[in-house]
Amino acid sequence: MGLFAIFVSAILVNNFIFSRFLGICPFLGVSKKIDSATGMSLAVIFVMTMAGTISWMLNQLLAVMGLEFLKTIVFILVIAVLVQFVEFFIKKTSPSLYEALGIYLPLITTNCAVLGVALLNVQNNYNIVQAIVNSFASALGFGMALVIFAAIRERMDNNDIPAPFKGTAIALITAGLLSMAFMGFSGLKI
């Protein structure tokens, strides 16, 4: 598979939120404001790209040593270290963003999309360049979905929504409609 095909496929066709249904917790939790969604997107882009790349390299080392069965544990440790680095960096550079992200920033550690991209890179037998492109594009697709959803949710705050649908109910309905819209990309031939 070519790099362009991997890139477009990871963003649109195999979007982690709308197609693979990974990373739903931060998707629903941080998508109330565009500012916090953008900040979370940037943090996830960095963490997913670095985690996918470093995990791929460590998997190669584990394969040479015959310890591939440890890959999930090693990947989780890599993700935890990266998230701590990002959390420290955001806390020092943008305290307001750090406050806005709240509990969701440490939850990147348990975001299944981050672990998912590392495992998919290995499962698909990508080389290092393909792994980097897939990791970055998957994170970009995650961020795009988060910002689009945040923009829609901000606009919904100004609308008159019936009481039974307010809050989580309308958010889930909207997420379902977005997911169906992204299914249209599944017919895309690259």
C-alpha positions in Angstrom: 0.0 0.0 0.0 1.4 3.4 -1.0 2.0 6.2 1.5 -0.7 8.4 0.1 -3.2 5.5 0.3 -2.2 4.9 3.9 -2.5 8.6 4.7 -6.0 9.1 3.2 -7.3 5.8 4.5 -6.2 6.5 8.0 -7.9 10.0 8.1 -11.1 9.3 6.2 -11.8 5.6 5.5 -10.5 4.0 8.7 -11.0 7.0 11.0 -10.4 5.8 14.6 -13.6 7.4 16.0 -16.1 7.0 13.2 -15.0 3.7 11.7 -13.0 1.8 14.3 -14.9 3.3 17.3 -11.7 3.8 19.3 -11.1 6.8 21.6 -14.7 7.6 22.2 -14.2 8.7 25.9 -12.1 11.9 25.0 -14.2 12.3 21.9 -17.4 12.8 24.0 -15.7 14.4 27.0 -13.5 17.1 25.5 -15.7 18.1 22.5 -17.9 20.7 24.3 -15.6 23.6 23.3 -13.4 24.0 20.1 -10.5 25.4 22.2 -10.2 22.3 24.4 -10.9 20.0 21.4 -8.1 21.6 19.5 -5.7 21.4 22.4 -6.6 17.7 23.0 -6.2 17.1 19.2 -2.7 18.5 19.2 -1.7 16.4 22.3 -3.2 13.3 20.7 -1.4 13.9 17.4 1.9 14.2 19.2 1.4 11.2 21.4 -0.1 8.9 18.7 2.7 9.8 16.2 5.5 9.3 18.7 3.9 6.2 20.3 3.3 4.5 16.9 6.9 5.3 15.8 8.7 4.3 19.0 6.5 1.2 19.5 7.3 0.0 16.0 11.0 0.4 16.7 10.7 -1.4 20.0 8.7 -4.2 18.4 11.6 -4.8 16.0 13.9 -5.1 18.9 11.5 -7.4 20.7 11.3 -9.6 17.5 15.1 -9.9 17.3 15.2 -11.0 21.0 12.2 -13.3 20.6 10.1 -11.4 23.1 7.3 -10.3 20.9 4.8 -11.5 23.4 5.7 -8.5 25.6 4.7 -5.9 22.9 1.4 -4.8 24.6 3.1 -4.2 27.9 6.0 -2.3 26.3 3.6 -0.3 24.1 1.6 0.7 27.2 4.8 1.8 29.0 5.8 3.9 26.0 2.4 5.6 25.9 2.5 6.3 29.6 5.9 8.0 29.4 4.8 10.1 26.4 1.6 11.3 28.1 3.6 12.3 31.2 5.9 14.3 29.0 3.0 16.0 27.2 1.1 16.7 30.4 4.3 18.4 31.9 4.8 20.4 28.7 1.2 21.7 28.5 1.1 22.5 32.2 4.2 24.7 31.9 3.3 26.3 28.6 -0.4 26.7 28.7 -2.0 26.5 32.2 -5.4 27.5 30.8 -5.4 24.6 28.3 -4.2 22.3 31.1 -7.2 23.3 33.2 -9.6 23.0 30.3 -8.4 19.5 29.4 -8.7 18.5 33.1 -8.9 14.7 33.7 -8.9 14.0 29.9 -5.2 14.7 29.5 -4.0 11.8 31.7 -6.7 9.7 30.1 -4.7 9.8 26.9 -2.7 7.1 28.6 -5.7 4.8 28.5 -7.0 6.1 25.1 -7.4 2.9 23.1 -6.8 4.8 19.9 -3.2 5.4 20.9 -2.6 1.7 21.7 -4.6 0.8 18.7 -2.4 2.6 16.2 0.8 1.0 17.7 -0.8 -2.4 17.4 -2.1 -1.8 13.9 1.3 -0.7 12.7 2.7 -4.1 13.8 -0.3 -6.1 12.7 -0.2 -4.6 9.2 3.5 -5.3 8.8 4.3 -1.6 8.0 7.9 -0.5 7.6 9.1 2.5 9.6 8.0 5.1 7.1 4.5 3.5 6.7 4.2 3.3 10.5 5.0 7.0 10.9 2.6 8.0 8.2 -0.2 5.8 9.5 0.4 7.0 13.1 0.3 10.7 12.1 -2.6 10.3 9.7 -4.6 8.3 12.3 -4.0 11.0 14.9 -4.9 13.7 12.4 -8.2 11.9 11.6 -8.8 11.6 15.4 -8.2 15.3 15.8 -10.3 16.3 12.8 -13.2 14.3 14.1 -12.8 15.9 17.6 -12.8 19.4 16.2 -15.7 18.8 13.8 -17.7 17.4 16.6 -16.8 20.3 19.0 -17.9 22.8 16.4 -21.2 21.0 15.9 -21.8 20.8 19.7 -21.1 24.5 20.1 -23.6 25.3 17.5 -26.2 23.0 19.1 -25.9 25.0 22.3 -27.6 27.9 20.5 -30.5 25.7 19.2 -33.7 24.8 20.9 -33.4 21.1 21.5 -36.3 19.1 23.2 -35.6 18.3 26.8 -35.3 14.5 26.4 -32.6 15.0 23.8 -30.4 17.6 25.6 -26.9 16.7 26.7 -25.5 13.3 26.0 -28.5 12.0 24.0 -28.1 14.6 21.2 -24.3 14.2 21.3 -24.6 10.5 20.7 -27.2 11.0 17.9 -24.9 13.6 16.3 -21.9 11.2 16.6 -23.9 8.5 14.9 -24.9 10.8 12.0 -21.2 11.8 11.6 -20.2 8.2 11.6 -22.7 7.4 8.9 -21.4 10.4 6.9 -17.8 9.1 7.2 -19.0 5.7 6.0 -19.4 7.3 2.6 -15.6 7.4 2.3 -15.5 3.6 2.5 -16.1 3.5 -1.2 -13.2 5.7 -1.9 -10.7 3.9 -4.2 -7.2 5.2 -3.8 
